[in-house]
Amino acid sequence: MHKPRLHLVASFDIAHLRYLDEQGHATQALPDFATPDTLLSLYRQMALARLVDDRAVKLQRTGQLGTYPSSLGQEAIGVGTGNALRKDDVYCPYYRETGALLERGVSIAEILAIWGGDERGQCFTHAAADFPLCVPIATQLLHAAGVAFALAYQQREMGAKARVAVTSAGDGATSKGDFYEAINLAGVWKLPVVFVINNNQWAISVPLKAQTAACTIAQKAVAAGINCLQVDGNDVVAVRAAVADAVERARTGGGPMLIEAVSYRLSDHTTADDASRYCPREELEQARTREPLRRLRLYLEHAGLWDDGREEELQRELAEIMERELHAYREWETDAPTAMFDHLYARLPEALLEQYDEVATVRPAGDEA
């Protein structure tokens, strides 16, 4: 049987970026931003994010916080992303974003308030234009595309300063229709938006191989006609460099980009999960040898910039910060129970009036009778 002659019409390659290997050795010359002061700051912020996670989990276990999603082992992605943005850029985060929020100037007390059930924690004092944390899967990607369209319009039609929208999601989000709609729109309109995907290998209990047959998540951007790159998500230098380059490209008219940051979730999906039921112990232990804080600390030690004494001093400093923020969270003035209704409708529907009146009689916790 005659076989038809085929002509290649397109092909693609996926590049991977890494600066620090698992033992903290440089694999290539570090980028210009990676000065000792910057690297020490990045390490401090990752250590702080890890401490916040640890305390937040303990608060949840003792009934002082709601369900909480730890970023254990993934701190380089959030911190590296947050550090790469300008203050006036707009961040549209998903829920596993403690490190990025800290880099954006969000206070620990605000973060704890969010997970304690008080939406006022999302009114970020130092990042007022950033969007609230998004718990529904992948919807924030569409929000970011919309924001990017607005920013491009303001720049083009009103002479506004060039700004970029940056959004984040987990690997599971790339299996949702919202993801494909967002990257397709971004590609067609060449929007100033960057998608950072935390490939931590798990969508709750579903492993990556059960989610997609694609060899990489980065290659999904090819179908949308946008730039893509895979980075070592445990290398904060690589994450920061990749996001910063993508943001500046988008700012100067180079269009959108998708960055896949490959990491591993070293914790439960959230405090409502038990990862020991599905995560292979050997795989988890192997992943611990690649985690981001250990990697950067080893590099700093090799360079003579870090030692056990400095580590102990840092942990004391962070513990003091954490205690102050815990106190601020515990002193947070309780919102009225009716707040759950106040911003839903311009005029409350009649069907909810009775519920509103009933809730209005409930006294906030801690109020005297």
C-alpha positions in Angstrom: 0.0 0.0 0.0 1.3 3.4 -1.0 2.3 5.6 1.9 1.5 9.3 1.4 4.4 11.8 1.5 4.3 14.0 4.6 5.9 17.4 5.0 6.9 18.8 8.4 5.0 22.0 9.1 6.0 22.6 12.7 8.3 21.3 15.4 9.3 22.5 18.9 11.9 22.0 21.6 11.5 22.5 25.4 14.4 24.1 27.2 15.2 23.6 30.8 17.0 26.2 33.0 19.0 25.5 36.1 21.8 27.4 37.9 22.3 25.3 41.1 22.4 21.5 41.3 21.2 19.4 44.2 24.5 19.8 46.0 24.5 23.6 45.8 27.1 23.8 43.0 26.7 26.3 40.2 26.1 24.6 36.8 26.8 27.8 35.0 27.7 31.5 35.7 25.0 33.0 37.8 22.9 35.9 36.5 23.9 39.5 37.4 21.1 39.9 40.0 22.5 37.0 42.0 24.7 39.1 44.3 25.5 37.8 47.8 23.0 40.2 49.3 20.2 39.1 47.0 21.0 35.4 47.5 21.0 35.9 51.3 17.7 37.8 51.0 16.1 35.0 48.9 17.3 32.4 51.5 15.8 34.4 54.3 12.5 34.7 52.6 12.3 31.0 51.8 13.1 30.2 55.5 10.4 32.6 56.6 7.9 31.1 54.3 8.8 27.6 55.7 8.4 28.9 59.3 5.0 30.5 58.5 3.9 27.2 57.0 5.0 25.2 60.0 3.2 27.5 62.4 0.1 27.7 60.3 -0.2 23.9 60.3 0.2 23.9 64.0 -2.5 26.6 64.4 -4.9 24.5 62.2 -4.2 21.4 64.2 -5.2 23.3 67.4 -8.3 24.8 66.0 -6.9 28.3 65.6 -6.9 28.3 61.8 -8.9 26.8 58.9 -7.7 24.4 56.3 -4.2 25.5 55.2 -2.1 24.5 52.1 1.6 24.2 52.9 4.2 25.1 50.3 6.9 22.9 52.0 9.5 22.1 49.4 8.2 24.6 46.9 9.3 27.8 48.5 11.7 28.7 45.7 8.8 29.0 43.2 6.8 31.5 45.3 9.8 33.5 46.5 11.5 33.6 43.2 8.3 34.7 41.4 7.4 37.4 43.9 11.0 38.8 43.9 10.9 39.1 40.1 7.9 41.5 39.9 7.7 45.2 40.1 5.6 46.7 42.8 3.0 48.0 40.3 2.6 44.7 38.4 -0.5 42.7 39.2 -0.3 39.3 40.8 -3.2 36.8 40.4 -2.2 34.0 42.7 -3.6 30.6 43.5 -3.7 29.3 47.0 -0.2 27.8 47.6 1.5 31.2 47.7 2.9 32.0 51.1 6.4 32.8 49.7 5.1 35.0 46.9 2.8 36.9 49.2 5.7 37.6 51.6 7.7 38.9 48.7 4.8 41.2 47.7 4.8 42.8 51.1 1.8 40.9 52.5 2.1 40.6 56.3 2.0 37.2 58.0 -1.0 38.4 60.0 -2.9 39.0 56.8 -1.9 35.6 55.5 -3.1 33.9 58.7 -6.3 36.0 58.7 -7.2 34.7 55.2 -6.9 31.1 56.3 -8.6 31.9 59.6 -11.7 32.8 57.5 -11.5 36.6 57.5 -11.7 37.9 54.0 -10.3 41.3 55.1 -6.9 39.6 55.1 -7.1 39.7 51.3 -7.1 43.6 51.3 -3.3 43.6 51.1 -1.9 46.7 52.7 1.3 46.7 50.5 -0.1 45.0 47.4 -3.5 46.6 46.9 -3.8 45.9 43.2 -3.0 42.2 43.6 -5.9 39.7 43.4 -7.1 37.6 46.3 -5.9 34.0 46.7 -8.0 31.8 44.3 -9.1 28.5 45.7 -11.2 27.3 42.6 -8.8 25.6 40.3 -7.4 27.5 37.3 -10.0 30.4 37.3 -7.2 32.9 38.3 -5.6 32.2 35.0 -8.5 33.7 33.2 -8.5 36.6 35.7 -4.9 37.3 34.8 -5.6 37.3 31.1 -8.4 39.8 31.7 -6.1 42.0 33.8 -3.4 41.8 31.1 -5.9 42.9 28.5 -6.9 45.9 30.7 -3.3 46.8 31.3 -2.5 46.6 27.6 -5.5 48.8 26.8 -4.5 51.4 29.4 -1.0 51.6 28.0 -2.1 51.7 24.3 -5.2 54.0 24.6 -4.4 56.1 27.7 -0.6 56.3 27.8 -0.4 54.4 31.0 2.9 52.9 32.3 3.6 49.4 31.0 2.6 46.8 33.6 2.4 43.0 33.5 0.0 40.5 35.0 1.5 37.4 36.5 -0.4 34.4 37.7 0.3 31.0 39.3 -1.2 27.6 39.4 -0.5 24.0 40.2 0.1 21.2 37.6 -3.5 20.0 38.1 -4.8 23.3 36.9 -3.3 22.7 33.4 -5.9 19.9 33.0 -8.7 22.4 33.2 -10.5 24.1 30.4 -9.8 27.5 32.1 -6.1 27.0 31.6 -6.4 26.4 27.8 -8.8 29.3 27.4 -6.5 31.6 29.2 -3.3 30.7 27.3 -5.2 30.7 24.0 -6.5 34.2 24.7 -3.1 35.4 25.8 -1.5 34.1 22.6 -4.1 35.5 20.2 -4.0 38.9 21.7 -0.3 38.9 22.7 -1.1 39.9 26.2 1.4 41.0 28.8 0.9 38.1 31.1 3.2 35.4 32.5 1.8 32.0 33.7 3.9 30.3 36.4 3.0 26.6 36.8 4.1 24.8 40.0 4.6 21.3 38.8 4.8 19.6 42.3 3.9 16.2 40.8 0.5 16.0 42.5 -3.0 17.3 42.0 -4.2 16.4 45.5 -3.7 12.6 45.2 -3.5 12.3 41.4 0.0 11.9 40.1 1.2 13.9 37.1 1.3 10.8 34.9 -2.4 10.2 35.5 -3.2 13.9 34.6 -1.5 14.3 31.2 0.3 12.3 28.5 2.4 15.4 27.7 6.1 14.9 28.4 6.2 18.4 30.0 3.7 21.0 31.1 5.7 23.7 29.3 4.9 22.2 25.9 1.2 22.9 26.4 2.0 26.6 25.7 3.1 25.6 22.1 -0.5 24.9 21.1 -1.4 28.5 22.2 1.5 30.0 20.3 3.2 31.5 23.3 6.8 31.2 24.6 7.5 28.5 27.2 10.3 27.3 29.4 10.8 24.6 32.0 12.9 25.5 35.1 14.2 23.7 38.1 11.6 24.7 40.6 14.0 23.9 43.5 16.5 26.4 42.3 15.4 29.9 43.4 18.0 31.5 41.1 16.5 29.8 38.1 12.9 30.6 39.0 13.7 34.3 39.7 15.8 34.6 36.5 13.1 33.0 34.3 10.2 35.0 35.7 12.1 38.3 35.6 13.0 37.7 31.9 9.5 36.7 31.0 8.0 39.7 32.8 10.3 42.2 31.1 9.7 40.6 27.7 5.9 40.9 28.3 6.4 44.5 29.5 8.2 45.5 26.3 5.7 43.9 23.9 7.2 40.5 23.6 3.9 38.7 24.5 3.0 36.1 27.1 5.0 33.2 28.4 4.4 30.0 30.4 7.0 28.8 32.9 6.9 25.3 34.3 8.7 25.1 37.6 9.4 21.4 38.4 9.4 20.7 42.1 7.9 18.2 44.6 5.3 18.7 47.3 6.9 17.5 50.6 3.7 17.9 52.5 0.0 17.0 52.5 -2.0 18.8 49.8 -3.7 20.7 52.6 -4.3 20.1 56.3 -7.4 18.2 55.2 -5.3 15.6 53.3 -3.2 12.6 54.3 -0.5 12.2 51.6 0.9 9.1 53.3 -2.1 7.2 51.8 -0.9 7.7 48.2 2.6 9.2 48.1 5.4 6.6 47.8 7.7 7.0 50.8 10.9 6.3 48.8 9.9 9.0 46.3 9.3 11.5 49.0 12.6 10.9 50.7 14.4 11.2 47.5 12.7 14.5 46.8 13.8 15.8 50.2 17.4 15.7 48.9 16.5 18.2 46.2 14.5 20.7 48.2 15.3 24.5 47.7 16.4 25.7 51.1 19.0 23.0 51.5 20.3 23.7 47.9 20.7 27.4 48.4 22.2 27.0 51.8 24.8 24.6 50.4 25.7 27.1 47.7 26.1 29.9 50.3 28.2 27.7 52.5 30.5 26.8 49.6 30.9 30.6 49.0 31.7 31.2 52.6 28.5 33.3 53.1 26.7 31.0 55.6 27.4 28.7 58.5 25.6 27.1 61.5 26.0 30.3 63.6 24.4 32.5 61.0 21.6 29.9 60.6 20.9 29.9 64.3 20.8 33.8 64.4 18.4 33.8 61.4 16.1 31.3 63.0 16.0 33.4 66.2 15.2 36.5 64.2 12.4 34.8 62.2 10.9 33.3 65.4 10.6 36.8 66.9 8.9 38.1 63.7 6.6 35.1 63.8 5.6 35.7 67.4 4.8 39.4 66.7 2.7 38.4 63.7 0.9 35.7 65.7 0.1 38.2 68.3 -1.2 40.6 65.6 -3.4 37.8 64.2 -4.8 36.9 67.5 -5.6 40.5 68.2 -7.3 40.9 64.8 -10.7 42.5 65.4 -13.5 40.0 64.7 -15.7 40.9 61.7 -19.4 41.0 62.0 -21.0 37.7 61.1 -23.2 39.5 58.5 -20.0 40.4 56.6 -20.6 37.2 54.6 -23.6 38.9 52.9 -22.3 42.5 52.7 -20.4 42.3 49.4 -22.4 39.7 47.5 -25.2 41.9 46.1 -25.9 45.6 45.7 -29.3 44.8 47.2 -29.7 41.6 49.1 -32.3 39.2 47.5 -35.5 38.7 49.5 -34.8 35.0 49.9 -31.7 35.9 52.0 -33.2 38.6 54.2 -34.4 36.1 56.8 -31.0 34.5 56.9 -29.3 37.9 57.3 -31.5 38.8 60.2 -30.8 35.4 61.9 -27.1 35.8 61.4 -27.2 39.4 62.7 -28.2 38.0 66.1 -25.0 35.9 66.4 -22.4 37.4 68.6 -18.8 37.2 67.3 -16.5 34.8 69.2 -15.1 36.4 72.3 -17.8 39.0 72.7 -19.4 39.3 76.2 -23.0 38.3 76.5 
